[in-house]
């Protein structure tokens, strides 16, 4: 970007800023504090806003910023733990891979007896898959294939 200053053109450092919006929540990502303050000032001129400070949580995501490394990390661990509790999956064992190679699943694996139906009553399959699908498209692409397969 070029900026005219007292009759001469000076090259100004390029800078990218992002405003991420969801309904009435905004997240502002900038390269410098000065840019952030300038953008907040412009937003305040047009809208009534509440500055909540540095972001730690948005839309069920935990957000961690490392300014030294210039990284942003997202986690849905709380959401995943809520899914595990909601669908009573606490007894399941962790696995190094989302699906064992050669795994075959069919309608023959569906509950057939009244006892099997009773066991699955508190675990609505479609809701569990939908909950896991949100995780797979947001922060866990490693489980996308198995979630798609199961859905």
N, C-alpha and C positions, 0 to 999 in steps of 0.2 A: 504494500500500500504506500502511496506517495502522499505526503502532506506538504502543503504550501506554507512556508513560514518566512515572513518578512522578505518577500520577493524572490525567494529561492526554493527549489524543490528538495526536500530531504526524504530519504528512504526511512520509513517507519517499520519496525519489526512486525511481521505478521503474527497474529494471535488468533487462536480459535477459542470460542466460548460456546457452550451448549446450555440451552434451557430445556429441561425435560419436564413435560407437563402431564399430569393425570388429574382430571376433573379440577379440583382447586388446590392441588399440591404441585409445587414447582421445585425442581432441583436445578441449581445453577453450578456449572462446572466451568472454571476459567483457569487461565495460566498464571494469573497474578491477582494479588489482593486489590490492586488499583482497579483492574478491570471489573472485578466483582463489585466493588463499591460503586463504580460508575454505572454498571447495569442495574444494580439495586436502586440507585437514585432515579434512573429513568423509569423503572417499574413503579416506584413510589409516586412519581408524578402522574401516572395514568391509572393506578389501582391502589386500593387500600390493601396493604400487605402486612403480614406479621413475619418478621425475620426470626426463625427458630435457631439460628446459628449453624454451626457445622453439622452436616447430616450424619446420622447414625442409623436411621431406620426409615424406609419408605416402601410402601405397598407389600409388606411382609418380608422385605429383604433387609438383612443387616448389612450396613455399608461401612467399610473401613478404608480410610485414605492414608496412604503413605507418601507424604510430600517429598521426602528424600529420594525415593525410588520413582516418584511420579506414577503411582499405581492406585487403582481403585479396585477393591475386592468386594464381591457380593456373596452373601450366604443366605440360604433359606433353611438353616438347621432347625430353627424354632418351628417353622412350618412343617418340615419333614417329621419332627418329633410329634407334632400335633396330629399328623396323619396316622402315624404309628399308634398313638394312643386312641384316636377316634375309631379306627377300624380294628382295634385290639390285635395288633401285629407284634406286640412286645415279645412274644415267644418265638418269633422267627429268628433264624440264625443268619448273621452277616455272611456275605459271599464276596469273593474277590472279583467276580464277573457278574454282570446283571442277569445273564441267562447261560445255562450250561450248553456247550456246543451239542448239536444234535437233539436238543429238547423238542419233544412233540407234545402239543396240547390240542385237544379236540373236545367236542361236546360230550364225548364219553367220560371226560373228567368232571363233568357237572354233577351236582348232588342228585341222587336218585331215591334214597330212602328218607323217611321222615326224620330220622336222626341226623342225616347229613344236611338236610334242609334246615333243621333247627340250629345246627352248628354254624351255618352260613348266614343265619337270619340277621345277626348284628354286623355283618360285613357286606354291605351293599356293593357289589362288584363294580357297577358303572361309576358310582361315586368315588370309589377308591382309585380306579383307573383315571378318572378325570382329575382328581387331586394330584396324582403322580404325574399326569401329563403337564400340568402347570409347572411343576418342578423341572420336567425334562426340557421344556422349551425356554425356561428362564435361566437356570443355573447348572443343570445337570444333563448336558447333551449326551453323556455316556449311557444314559438309560433310555434314550429316545427310541431306539429300535425295539427293545422289549416292551415298552409301553404301547407302541404302535402295534406290535404283534399281538399283545393281549387284548387290545381294544378291538 
